[in-house]
């Protein structure tokens, strides 16, 4: 392959992966064209793309883009990317790999430009889970303060009610039961 064609391929890879920080690297071997097409179509509906890359060119391009990837550049390499987070992407890929156990193998994952193990990528929280956790952390102190203020007010109100109930029980029957004297007829 000429240097001009290699450079064109590297430029194409750079344009494809310039903004990608989360991806999963796969080895797909022995999968027939129809099965692979079904997998690609199913993933495309979920916003995930697959692209087979030449290892030597991808290694150079990823290094130029600042993506640290080592130990995965043997055999065929297919890159999957496009989900909202590496956790969502990993879960989608895991489901497909389980169906095609012997024909697809995960080589590794990249989360925010750093190589991580695929098992770690599976355990990472999704974007929605992370947002919910952060929101809970933000709201937690306010909820604690509100419950402490409400708790003290509830305790005081309960004590006042008990005092009022005790006073009502101790009070002698009121003269309200007596009938008022009738006025003499005129």
N, C-alpha and C positions, 0 to 999 in steps of 0.2 A: 504494500500500500504506500502510495507516495506521501511525502510530507505535507503537501497541499491538502490532500484528502483527510489526513489525520488531523490537521489543524481545523478543517471545516467541521469534522466530527466533534472535536473538542469544543469549538465555539458553540455548536448546537447543544452539547451537554451543559455548557456554562449557562446558556440562556434558559435551558429547562430547569436547572437546579439552583439558579442564582438566589432565589428567595426561599428555598426549601431548607428548613432547619430540623425537621422531624421526618425520619424515613426508616423503613425496614429493608434489609438486604436478604434476598432469598436465593436459593439454588433450585431451579426447576429443571428436572431431568426426567425424560421418559413420558411426559404428559403429551397426549395427542392434540392436534390442532383444534379439534372441536371442543374438547374439555377446557383447553386453555382459553379459547374464545368465550366460553360460558363464564369462566372465572373472571376474565377481564370485563365482560359486560356487567356482571353482577357487582363488581367492585366500582365500575364507572358510575353506576346508579347511586352509589354511596359516596361519590366524590373522590375515590381512590384510583390512582393511575399506576400502571406497571410499565417498566421499560427495561429491556435487557441492555446491558452495557458491556463494552469491551474493558476488561479489567485494567490494562495498562493505561488506557485513556481516562477512565473514570478515576483511577488513583491520582493522576496528575490534576484533573479538574477539581476533585474534592479537596486536594491540598491547596490549590489556588483559591478556592472558596472559603478556606479556613475550617473545613470539616475534618476532624481527626478520626481517621478510620484505619485500623491495622488488623491484619490477620484474617481478612475476609476475601482477599483477592485471588482465590484459587477456584478453579472450576467455573461454571457458568454463574454469572451474577445478574440478578434481576432486582431492580430497585422499585419499591412500592412507596408512594407518598400521596399526600393530598387530604387526609382527614384533619379534623380540627385539632387533634393532639396526637402525640405518639402513643398514648394509651388506647385511644379509639382505633387508631390504625393497627396497633398490635393485636387488639381483640378481633378485628375483622380478619386479619391474616391468620391468626391462630385457628379460627373456625374453619378456614379454607384448608389449612395445612392438615388439620385433623381428618378432613374428608379424603385428602390425597396424601396420606401418610408417607408412603414410600417414594412418591414422585416429587414432593416438595419438602425442602428443608430450610429452616431459617438460619442464616449466618450471623445475624446480629441486628442491632437497632441503633439509631442515632437520635438522640433527644437534645434539642436545642444546640445542635452542632457538635455534641460530644458523644462518643461511642459508649453505649451501655449494653448490658446483657439483655437478651430478649425477655427473660423471666422478670427482670426489673422493670422493663418497659410495660409488661402486662400488669404489674402491680401499681404503676403510677396512676394518680387520679386523673380523670378526664377534666376537661376545661370546666364543665358545669359543676362537677363535684368540688373542684378547687374553688370556684367562685362561691359555692354554698358554704364551704368551710370558712373562707375569709369573711363572708357576710355574717356568719354565726359568731366569729371572733369579734367583729366590730360591734354587733348588737348585744353581746353577752354582758359587758359591764353595765350598760344601761338597764338591762333586764334585772340584773342583780340589785342595782340601786333601787329600782322601782319596787322590787319584791321586799327589800328591807324597809322601805318607807311604808309600804302597804301593810307589811307584817306588824310593825309597831302600832300603826293606826288601828288595825284590826284587834290587836291585843288590848289597847286602851278602850275601844268601843265595847269589847266583850266584858271588860271589868266594870265599865259604867252600867251596862245592861244588868249585870249581876247585882250591883249596888241598888239600882232602881227596883229590881224584882224583890230584893230583900226588904227594902223600905216599904214596899206595897204589902208584903206579907206581915210585917210587924205593925203596921198602922191599924188602930182600932177601927171598927166599922164606923163609917162616916155617918153624920147626922143626916145625910142625904136621904136615908130611908124613912126618916120621920116625916109625917105629913104636916104641912103648914096649918096653923090654926085658921079656922074659917071665920070670916068677918061676920059680925052680927047683922041680922036682917034690918034693913032700913025701912 
